[in-house]
Amino acid sequence: MVSVTNRDRLLGLTVVLLWGLNFIAIRVGLDHFPPLFFAALRFAVLAVPVLLFVPRPNVPLRWLLLYGTGFGVLQFAFLFTAMREGMPTGLASLVLQSSAPFTVVLGALLLGERLRPIQLGGLFVAVAGIVVIGADRVHVAPLLPLLLTLAGGLGWAFGNIGSRLAAASREVNPLHLTLWMTVVPPLPLFALSALAEGPATGWHALTDIASPTGWPALVGLAYIVALGTVVGSGLWTFLMSRYPAGAVAPLSLLVPVIGIAAAWAFLHETPTASQLLGGLIVITGAFVATTGGRRPRAAKTAEPEQAAEPALH
């Protein structure tokens, strides 16, 4: 059993902090940019240098496309639209954790992975938490933003399946795979933006960057790309390369804690008691569903454990 050093624990908590604050940066960006255009822009900023300087991973194109479509196009098209339509920032960071149990279910349905009873129990607990949150929101706000966020979590889960298939096909640098995923979403998202938001709406927002909401949106975009993605995912990949997934992956479930606290501190979003209770139930269920299926393996014959996907929020 590899012992996690204090330095690496600190690095893991740094990633959690960066990813939790990412939702504040997303909210600032959405105050200025249309959601689909902003999603396209955040990937386009990364895709250009990746195409120029990062070697393409030697993986089948279909799995790279599935990874990019699920994780990049579907997740962020739904998530950003949900937040623009009124999904609270902190609650969005929490409900998006539905991707974890969704991934477990898709792994069983599409990859033939066996579910242990404890994992099924975790799935039911996570669903119960979502029901608690939904029941609370139906009394005070429309359900559509919640459903869109859940759809974003499902998109992330499909992306996880694509990433697993790509990483399992050949020896691949996980960070290169994650970065090359960003090449897939820009064109589909720009096309969706042109159809749904108008061909000139996003570009007008980009040229109006000197407005009161414009420069904060650029700062938010810079944070998402530089700190949330490059630094956060880079540190996460480093930790995943040093330790079993079970020792690192549960840290990602702390991201909503930072997201909710940051939304309360900076945006004055106060979650209800029911939302906090539902969130605790979701995180508990997701933890059980994603960590309860691992059996101990002998050190010499162990296969590499599947790492949780680096989040790019």
BELKA-V478564 format. One line per field, one symbol per residue. phi: phi as a letter, one per 20 degrees, with the letter a starting at -180 (. if undefined). Layout:
phi->???
//
This chain:
phi->.feffffffffffffgfffffgfffffffffcefffffffffefgeffffgecdfffecggfffffgffffeffgeffffffffeofgfffffefffggffgfffffffddmfeeegfffffffffffffffffffffecbfeggffffffffffgfffffffffffefbfbfgffffffgffffgfffffffffedofdfffffffefefgeffffffffffgffefeffffffffgfffdcfgfedgggffegffffffffffedledfffffffffffffffffffededeefcfffdfefffeffffdf
//
